[in-house]
Amino acid sequence: MAYMQGIKVVPKIEIKDKEILSLVYTPGVGSSCLKISENIEAEKIYTNKIDSVAVLSFDYEQSLKRAIFLKSSLLIDAYPLCIKQTTPEDLKFVVDNIEPNFCGIDLSLISDYVKEIEFDVDIPVLKGTVPDIKDFFGAISRNVFMFNPNQLKGNVSEKSLQLHELAGGVIETELSEQKCTKMVAIVSDGTAVLGFGNIGADAAIPVMEGKSALYAALAGVSSMPLCIKTQNPKELIKIVQLLEESFSGIHLEDIAAPACFEIENTLIDTLKIPVFHDDQHGTAIIVLAAILNALTLVDKELSDVKIIVNGAGAAGSAVARLLIFAGAKNLIVLDSKGSIYKGRPKNNENLENLALSTNPNQEKGSLAEEIKGADIFIGLSKGNLLTPDMVKTMNKKSIIFALANPVPEIMPDDAKKAGAYVIGTGRSDFPNQINNSLAFPGVFKGAIEGNIHKITDEIKLNCAIALASIVSKDELSREKILPEPLDTRVVQKITEVMSSKL
């Protein structure tokens, strides 16, 4: 038997077409999230938690060797983690907060240090030796052999639930004869999951597993879900800082604004590895690329159009800022209270800063009022907020990007009947999927290979231009403004841009 030196994360199911993508990722994955939010025990059914064990020590190489042993000998999906030498209180704090992802924590490599610590978790913590490790953790290895999508029945949500239950989540670890790059941590506190809001760390795991599967399938990047119990920004920052040496990068995901801004900025300033908030930067890159091609179709210029961004959270704020950086002049951001303008009494610090570069005419109105005469609507909010009557008040050849998931702000058929010319959603079961899966695999692969610490606006702009250029003039149409998520050219193009540090 060959000597194994590495461990990586791979999909349990081959992501070979849009149908499988819709089950592993959006929109189907939301059904597993909701099941877990209703009953936390369901994570043992719909994720790979039942076979996932964290191996934690003060030395990454030792944790890696132990993880390889657990996988090779017992088929346990073990994740090597290294915590910086710290106090017993901090170590306990980290273990208590990473519990959602694992069926057990292996601390046997630092048994002397932890033997007196009492952990506040509902999963077994190994502090020494036991006769049967697999039985101690209750680990159960599940997989799908000879998977046939035709065996799944019902709509996308129902099929996705069946798939997640059949496979026990969508990722697992795999041994390698060669050394592997450390994993990327996909970090979430579960405060802004899809369109469901704050459903918690446990219920966020299916989304993070889906992203991990896409990282591996599309970019060959190994990553792991790391859903954190605490929703205190400073505490989450501390946990990631203590675990920094475990990872090649930090992918922040589904963390609500304004906490996400503090978390990202602090981690960028304090870590030596790249930090990338996908909800902000990934979304902004994809939306800008889609707009560039859609504007070509309708023969309009970015600097001339009126743009409505509905949603002022992490994604909406980042999209607005990148569009302004790219040349947009007349852009209005709205939240649940209406348009955002300078000095608005309900503004927080982030919204006031956003108002400084948007809404040039200081308009004060609702969505129904502000959308009149608009050329572009970008929804990063909640389902069913945009009505056909609102669409009818927009300029001719209007562009609608209804990106709430899994239910868009308006369904594509309704938008088209109301007169919209180009329509996109975040879903893979409609034309023009505007989804982060087009950006984050290549962006992070390029960031790691290019040793990039900060994703600048210039890099994001160049990534968007590169992404838009993949769709040739002959291919460009009302129903094709972006390449398909599984197009192998996407990761290659974006990685090239990232690696060149343009």
Secondary structure as UniProt FT lines:
FT   STRAND          6..11
FT   HELIX           18..24
FT   TURN            26..29
FT   HELIX           30..38
FT   HELIX           40..42
FT   HELIX           43..46
FT   HELIX           49..51
FT   STRAND          52..57
FT   HELIX           60..74
FT   STRAND          77..82
FT   HELIX           88..98
FT   HELIX           99..101
FT   STRAND          104..106
FT   HELIX           108..110
FT   HELIX           111..114
FT   TURN            115..116
FT   STRAND          125..126
FT   HELIX           133..137
FT   HELIX           149..151
FT   HELIX           156..167
FT   STRAND          171..176
FT   STRAND          184..188
FT   TURN            194..196
FT   HELIX           201..214
FT   HELIX           215..219
FT   STRAND          223..227
FT   HELIX           233..242
FT   HELIX           244..246
FT   STRAND          249..252
FT   TURN            257..258
FT   HELIX           259..270
FT   STRAND          275..277
FT   HELIX           278..282
FT   HELIX           283..298
FT   TURN            302..304
FT   STRAND          306..310
FT   HELIX           314..326
FT   STRAND          330..335
FT   TURN            336..337
FT   STRAND          338..339
FT   TURN            342..343
FT   TURN            345..346
FT   HELIX           349..355
FT   TURN            356..357
FT   TURN            360..361
FT   HELIX           367..370
FT   TURN            371..373
FT   STRAND          376..379
FT   TURN            383..384
FT   HELIX           388..392
FT   STRAND          399..402
FT   HELIX           412..417
FT   TURN            418..419
FT   STRAND          422..425
FT   TURN            428..429
FT   HELIX           436..438
FT   HELIX           440..449
FT   TURN            450..451
FT   HELIX           457..469
FT   TURN            473..475
FT   TURN            478..479
FT   TURN            485..486
FT   HELIX           488..499
FT   TURN            500..501
//
